[in-house]
Amino acid sequence: MTTPSTALSSAIPQDLDASQWSAIEPLANELLARTVQSASDLETWLLDRSELDAACSESRALLYINMTCHTDQESAASAWERYIETVAPPLKRISFELDKRQHDLCKQYPLDQQRYAVIIRDTRACIEIFRDENVPLQTEADKLDQQYDKIRGDQTVEFEGETRTVPQMARYYQSTDRALRERAWLASSQRTLQDVDAIDDIYDKMIALRNKIAQNAGFDNYRDYAFAAKLRFDYTPTDCTEMHDAIAEHCVPFVKKLDERRTEHLAVSELRPWDLSVDELGRDPLRPFETGQQLVEKTRRVFEHLDPQLAELFATMGDNTEPFESLDLDSRKGKAPGGYQYMRDRSRKPFIFMNAAGLHRDVETMVHEAGHAFHSLLSKDEPLIHYRDSPIEFAEVASMTMELLTMPYWGEYYPSEQEADRARRKQLEGTISLLPWIAAIDAFQHWIYTHPAHTRAERSAYWLELDEKYGRKLSWAGQNAAQINQWQKQGHLFGAPFYYIEYGIAQLGALGIHLRAQSDSVGAALSPYKRALTVGGARPLPELFEAAGVPFDFSGPRIGELVRAVESELEQFPT
């Protein structure tokens, strides 16, 4: 097998400003016109293209990061809008031309199949679905997603004499004062419901655009197009439907039992939406940190316990005091919701974005996104950008595994072992409790895009069917509008359609690694995990799971096995 060189391409200027089409175009044209006469020449061509792609990716990343960090700044919004309108469209078109040339060259000058099989396969698939007429439609969809982010980022609530973001309001949902929880939940709900119609407008337009994109590419519907575009070679829509049913069979009863226990412990006749986050035994909420900087300091110590190499990688990201460097953690007005890790592909530096509000879920997000950063950093010496980006189903194994393997060291976040055990129980219960929501969101998308002419009333009715099948055991009495519109909070539906089932597949992989740590040792589980992360996306998806020591299996028997294992482990931790 050819050993890849990590040397940077000399053909792509180090100071290239790839946010300008005028800077990108001549370099891409040179690649299209360059004479290639051997396999060696082709490998050099691939490296040069990779470096140009990395520069373009990083410029896009910087603009996106700035826009999501500052949704209230016109300069950030307009810079992103200018990019997606004037740079992204011609870049997609010339990338297609480069894909075609790359495909032809790989046929003319055969390369080592062990090394290049994945990139050849992926390039061929991208060529097959590209249509020039879809470029402006994709641009419109990107602009609509920006509008969604702005709406969500602008949502604030006046509560208890202060203006708070909707993510910050989540602190009140953990209060042992039920009346306070209810007031806080209602205030947040009433605020988000003000934007229901605007968000529905955005989604309707997105559905129409995506349906047209699919038809242009020769697909019956956008779901089938999305599977092809996401290079899902190893599973089908039918496999996803079977996974949904397996989750309903094995995971929903698990969650219903938790809800029944919660109802009993809270001594209420029925659970309401504001009863799901409070400690069911009336203990004070878990408060692992107050500021983003504290979160970083405590997380650094956690990784020092877990693994010296991972701790060193985390330390390279800084301390959250240098804005726009590697971390932006605290929630604030004018910041897009959610969390992500974005690798800046040319400098090969990760960036973590989140909306920390001092909650335990922020700990989960921090170690989750750190897992993505470790994946990016451990594969950063791979010279081909295509292989530094792994399939999402495995990328999420990298992140979700960190949520589980760090649990023994959560004493760094909590002053007592009792609190740390509460957090561990919450994490383990959450690994299974998340799966029904994943199934509902994925099933929702399958229906949405195979019924593109549906009405809003039909959409709401189908969501209620899914909520009945996968939802929590609680009463929405008087809050029907909030129940019907739960799905609007899931940003993936808007900006990353069909990116969600990956979390479920990955959760099963992460649980498999965690079980190995339980039965053997943390070191025995970490070693193949880290080796697999260094591979990036250079091997097919099942092989990446195999490299990490777990099967690529999300069948009913496998899900049932893992649910039973979690139930057994939970016996170690008091409620």
Secondary structure, 3 states (H helix, E strand, C coil): CCCCCCCCCCCCCCCCCCCCHHHHHHHHHHHHHCCCCCHHHHHHHHHHHHHHHHHHHHHHHHHHHHHHHCCCCHHHHHHHHHHHHHCHHHHHHHHHHHHHHHHHHHHHCCCCHHHHHHHHHHHHHHHHHCCHHHHHHHHHHHHHHHHHHHHHHCCEEEECCEEEEHHHHHHHHHCCCHHHHHHHHHHHHHHHHCCHHHHHHHHHHHHHHHHHHHHHCCCCCHHHHHHHHCCCCCCCHHHHHHHHHHHHHHCHHHHHHHHHHHHHHHCCCCCCHHHCCCCCCCCCCCCCCCCHHHHHHHHHHHHHHHCHHHHHHHHCCCCCCCCCCCEEEECCCCCCCCCEEEEECCCCEEEEEEEECCCHHHHHHHHHHHHHHHHHHHCCCCCCHHHHCCCHHHHHHHHHHHHHHCHHHHHHCCCCHHHHHHHHHHHHHHHHHHHHHHHHHHHHHHHHHHCCCCCHHHHHHHHHHHHHHHCCCCCCCCCHHHHHCHHHHCCHHHHCCCCCHHHHHHHHHHHHHHHHHHHCCHHHHHHHHHHHHHHCCCCCHHHHHHHCCCCCCCCHHHHHHHHHHHHHHHCCCCC
